[in-house]
């Protein structure tokens, strides 16, 4: 087995017995459009959602600027299974008054490398 590995490493110019390569970390932003047609959201309601994320085991942080959602919205992350299955991101109004969303609600994410 070792001889075969060395022979293949010479033929393919790869190191013998190299550990399998792993994906590096991933980071970026995910956005969700307001659910309400008039972009208002009552206390305790889900204000926006996103279904376009498909990697489990990531960390999320609410992102805010003058044109996007964020504070005072809270984020709720729901993973549905193993890696590659949908991850649902919800933005919830955690205040005691109705708020208006002036753009897309946004989170930034960081996913460590897969093993």
Helices and strands as residue ranges (DSSP letters): H 2-12, E 26-34, E 40-41, E 46-53, E 58-63, E 73-79, E 87-93, E 99-100, E 105-111
